Amino acid sequence: MLEMREHIVREKWIDIETFKIIRDKLRWCYRIEGVNHLQKCRHVVQQYRDSTRGIGWGKNGRHRDQHGPKVQSLD
């Protein structure tokens, strides 16, 4: 039980740090691309949206795999 909880905590910290890295990439892309950010940063926005799915601790402490299937965009 303790090993499983430690594993979940480690995975959540990894997800949170990955989210922070992608967030910084998105900020950089917006700043560099300026008015063209809607077209040039679209792939980073998609990564950002995917990385926010199931992140954080939440009230019920569910693991990210228990939040339901990821929805693929039709782009």
C-alpha positions as CSV (number, residue, x, y, z in Angstrom):
1,M,0.0,0.0,0.0
2,L,2.8,2.4,0.9
3,E,4.8,1.6,-2.2
4,M,1.7,2.2,-4.4
5,R,1.1,5.6,-2.8
6,E,4.7,6.6,-3.2
7,H,4.6,5.5,-6.8
8,I,1.5,7.6,-7.4
9,V,3.1,10.6,-5.7
10,R,6.2,10.3,-7.9
11,E,4.1,10.0,-11.1
12,K,2.1,13.1,-10.1
13,W,5.2,15.1,-9.5
14,I,6.6,14.1,-12.8
15,D,3.3,15.2,-14.5
16,I,3.4,18.5,-12.7
17,E,7.0,19.2,-13.7
18,T,6.3,18.2,-17.3
19,F,3.3,20.6,-17.3
20,K,5.6,23.4,-16.1
21,I,8.1,22.8,-18.9
22,I,5.4,22.8,-21.5
23,R,3.9,26.0,-20.0
24,D,7.2,27.7,-20.3
25,K,7.5,26.6,-23.9
26,L,4.1,28.0,-24.6
27,R,5.0,31.4,-23.0
28,W,8.2,31.5,-25.1
29,C,6.3,30.7,-28.3
30,Y,3.7,33.4,-27.7
31,R,6.3,36.0,-27.0
32,I,8.5,35.1,-30.0
33,E,5.8,34.6,-32.6
34,G,3.7,37.7,-31.7
35,V,0.6,38.1,-33.9
36,N,1.2,34.7,-35.6
37,H,1.0,32.7,-32.4
38,L,-2.3,31.2,-33.3
39,Q,-0.8,29.3,-36.2
40,K,2.8,28.8,-35.1
41,C,2.1,27.7,-31.5
42,R,-0.9,25.4,-32.2
43,H,1.2,22.2,-31.5
44,V,2.4,23.6,-28.2
45,V,-1.1,24.5,-27.2
46,Q,-2.2,21.0,-27.9
47,Q,0.6,19.6,-25.8
48,Y,-0.4,22.0,-23.0
49,R,-4.0,21.0,-23.1
50,D,-3.1,17.3,-23.1
51,S,-0.7,17.8,-20.2
52,T,-3.3,19.5,-18.0
53,R,-5.6,16.5,-18.2
54,G,-5.7,14.8,-14.8
55,I,-2.9,16.9,-13.3
56,G,-2.8,18.0,-9.7
57,W,-4.0,16.3,-6.6
58,G,-7.8,16.9,-6.7
59,K,-10.2,16.4,-3.9
60,N,-10.6,12.6,-4.4
61,G,-6.9,11.9,-5.2
62,R,-7.7,9.9,-8.3
63,H,-4.8,8.9,-10.5
64,R,-4.6,10.5,-14.0
65,D,-5.6,7.2,-15.6
66,Q,-8.9,7.2,-13.7
67,H,-10.0,10.5,-15.2
68,G,-11.4,9.0,-18.3
69,P,-10.1,8.6,-21.9
70,K,-8.2,11.5,-23.6
71,V,-10.2,13.1,-26.4
72,Q,-8.4,13.4,-29.7
73,S,-9.0,16.6,-31.7
74,L,-10.2,16.4,-35.3
75,D,-7.6,18.9,-36.7
